Amino acid sequence: MNRRLMWVAAVAATVLLTSCAGPTPADYATEKPVLDLKTYFDGDITAHGLFTDRSGKVVRRFTVLMKCSWQGDDGVLDEQFTYSDGEKQQRIWYLKKLPGGRYTGTAADVVGTAQGETAGNAFHWRYTLNLPVDGKTYEVQFDDWMYLMDERVMLNKAVMSKFGVRLGDVTLSFYKP
């Protein structure tokens, strides 16, 4: 009986762990058009986005005006956020292109260094952000995916979590003129 119970528990654990595994950039390696961050994030870009809570309710809407540039393998993405309630924020990302489609990034409100990887039309980006809410600052994790749709449009979906608990989602549409 114990042996059967152990076998059932092992199978259940394997199924549970396998079902939790998410996509990897390699899953998109053959997708077109191929995303080159240095090419897409160069010049002026406009993005429109929203944050939805766990229930799917839209909590905040925003627009981002970006000025992007590269010197060799070093990129700067200057993001100017304007929220629907009139609040304004700025985030300046400093990106570094590494071999094998990998990237790192830093910003003043990012804890440590963001890690990312491109493959095909996708970019997967993970980082911890200091998020100000009602006069307090919380460290939240972002699991961020971007998908190049064509030479002008990129879609972005990010899951925001704390202690492994999903807080909500950020969805953006980037447009490059």
PLY file of the C-alpha trace (Angstrom):
ply
format ascii 1.0
element vertex 177
property float x
property float y
property float z
element edge 176
property int vertex1
property int vertex2
end_header
0.00 0.00 0.00
2.80 2.43 0.88
4.58 1.65 -2.36
1.43 2.36 -4.39
0.83 5.60 -2.47
4.43 6.69 -3.09
4.09 5.88 -6.81
0.83 7.90 -7.08
2.44 10.82 -5.22
5.49 10.73 -7.51
3.32 10.69 -10.65
1.16 13.53 -9.30
4.24 15.60 -8.45
5.69 15.02 -11.93
2.43 16.04 -13.61
2.14 19.11 -11.39
5.72 20.22 -12.02
5.43 19.60 -15.77
2.17 21.53 -16.00
3.76 24.53 -14.25
6.57 24.75 -16.79
6.01 27.75 -19.02
7.22 28.58 -22.50
10.85 29.32 -23.23
12.26 31.65 -25.88
13.37 28.57 -27.84
9.68 27.74 -28.38
9.54 30.79 -30.71
12.84 30.28 -32.53
11.18 29.69 -35.92
8.61 32.49 -35.61
8.82 35.44 -38.00
9.55 38.26 -38.21
12.74 37.83 -36.23
13.03 40.32 -33.38
16.26 42.30 -33.19
15.99 44.55 -30.12
18.66 46.91 -31.44
16.65 47.49 -34.61
13.17 47.70 -33.06
14.15 49.79 -30.02
15.90 52.47 -32.04
14.32 55.90 -32.41
10.90 57.00 -31.13
8.25 54.49 -30.06
4.79 54.96 -28.57
3.13 52.36 -26.36
-0.36 52.11 -24.90
-0.97 49.85 -21.94
-3.03 48.82 -18.98
-2.67 47.01 -15.69
-5.32 44.47 -14.73
-5.64 42.98 -11.26
-6.06 39.25 -10.52
-9.77 39.41 -11.32
-9.10 40.98 -14.73
-10.36 44.44 -13.76
-8.49 47.31 -15.43
-6.85 49.26 -12.60
-4.65 51.70 -14.57
-4.23 52.80 -18.16
-1.16 54.56 -19.50
0.79 55.80 -22.50
4.56 55.54 -22.87
6.66 57.75 -25.13
10.07 56.18 -25.69
13.30 57.54 -27.07
15.67 54.67 -27.82
19.28 54.58 -28.98
22.26 52.24 -29.19
26.02 52.64 -29.16
27.37 49.28 -30.22
25.87 46.69 -27.88
24.74 49.25 -25.27
21.19 50.58 -25.50
19.26 53.31 -23.72
15.45 53.21 -23.57
14.10 56.45 -22.07
10.45 55.79 -21.15
8.07 58.65 -20.26
4.86 57.27 -18.70
1.60 59.23 -18.51
-1.18 57.52 -16.57
-4.92 58.09 -17.09
-5.10 59.84 -13.68
-2.45 62.37 -14.82
0.51 60.87 -12.91
3.82 60.93 -14.79
6.85 58.67 -14.34
10.14 58.09 -16.09
12.20 54.93 -16.36
15.50 54.81 -18.22
16.64 51.32 -19.13
20.32 50.64 -19.85
20.53 47.48 -21.93
23.52 45.35 -22.83
23.42 42.87 -25.72
25.30 39.65 -24.93
26.11 36.61 -27.09
23.42 34.04 -27.85
20.47 36.44 -27.98
20.80 37.32 -24.29
20.41 40.79 -22.79
20.85 42.39 -19.39
19.29 45.60 -18.23
19.31 48.04 -15.35
17.17 51.01 -14.35
16.98 53.16 -11.23
13.85 51.40 -9.94
14.96 47.87 -10.92
16.48 45.74 -8.16
19.68 44.12 -9.41
19.93 43.28 -13.09
17.17 42.22 -15.45
17.86 39.12 -17.54
16.41 38.55 -20.99
16.67 36.40 -24.10
15.40 36.66 -27.67
14.52 33.88 -30.09
12.49 34.21 -33.27
9.90 36.96 -32.78
9.93 36.78 -28.94
11.79 38.42 -26.07
11.51 37.05 -22.53
12.54 39.43 -19.77
12.57 38.90 -15.97
13.27 41.50 -13.32
12.32 42.85 -9.89
10.90 46.37 -9.75
10.54 48.77 -6.83
6.88 49.71 -7.22
5.54 52.75 -5.33
1.96 52.29 -4.06
0.21 54.73 -1.70
3.44 56.15 -0.26
5.13 52.76 0.20
7.50 50.88 -2.11
7.16 47.16 -2.79
9.53 44.81 -4.61
7.53 42.96 -7.26
8.67 40.49 -9.89
7.91 40.81 -13.59
7.82 37.90 -16.02
7.66 39.87 -19.26
7.12 38.59 -22.82
7.29 40.70 -25.99
6.24 39.48 -29.45
7.14 41.28 -32.68
4.06 41.28 -34.92
5.58 43.21 -37.83
8.26 45.87 -38.31
6.11 48.49 -36.51
4.03 46.65 -33.88
5.14 44.66 -30.85
2.81 43.25 -28.19
3.89 42.88 -24.57
2.35 40.80 -21.80
3.84 40.74 -18.32
2.78 38.95 -15.15
3.47 40.88 -11.95
3.88 38.82 -8.76
5.13 38.99 -5.20
6.28 35.92 -3.23
5.16 33.84 -6.23
1.58 35.13 -5.99
0.23 36.72 -9.17
-0.86 40.31 -8.49
-1.97 41.13 -12.01
-0.95 41.61 -15.63
0.48 44.46 -17.67
-0.42 44.52 -21.35
1.18 46.91 -23.86
1.08 47.57 -27.56
4.22 49.24 -28.95
4.05 51.19 -32.19
7.08 52.38 -34.15
6.30 54.97 -36.87
0 1
1 2
2 3
3 4
4 5
5 6
6 7
7 8
8 9
9 10
10 11
11 12
12 13
13 14
14 15
15 16
16 17
17 18
18 19
19 20
20 21
21 22
22 23
23 24
24 25
25 26
26 27
27 28
28 29
29 30
30 31
31 32
32 33
33 34
34 35
35 36
36 37
37 38
38 39
39 40
40 41
41 42
42 43
43 44
44 45
45 46
46 47
47 48
48 49
49 50
50 51
51 52
52 53
53 54
54 55
55 56
56 57
57 58
58 59
59 60
60 61
61 62
62 63
63 64
64 65
65 66
66 67
67 68
68 69
69 70
70 71
71 72
72 73
73 74
74 75
75 76
76 77
77 78
78 79
79 80
80 81
81 82
82 83
83 84
84 85
85 86
86 87
87 88
88 89
89 90
90 91
91 92
92 93
93 94
94 95
95 96
96 97
97 98
98 99
99 100
100 101
101 102
102 103
103 104
104 105
105 106
106 107
107 108
108 109
109 110
110 111
111 112
112 113
113 114
114 115
115 116
116 117
117 118
118 119
119 120
120 121
121 122
122 123
123 124
124 125
125 126
126 127
127 128
128 129
129 130
130 131
131 132
132 133
133 134
134 135
135 136
136 137
137 138
138 139
139 140
140 141
141 142
142 143
143 144
144 145
145 146
146 147
147 148
148 149
149 150
150 151
151 152
152 153
153 154
154 155
155 156
156 157
157 158
158 159
159 160
160 161
161 162
162 163
163 164
164 165
165 166
166 167
167 168
168 169
169 170
170 171
171 172
172 173
173 174
174 175
175 176
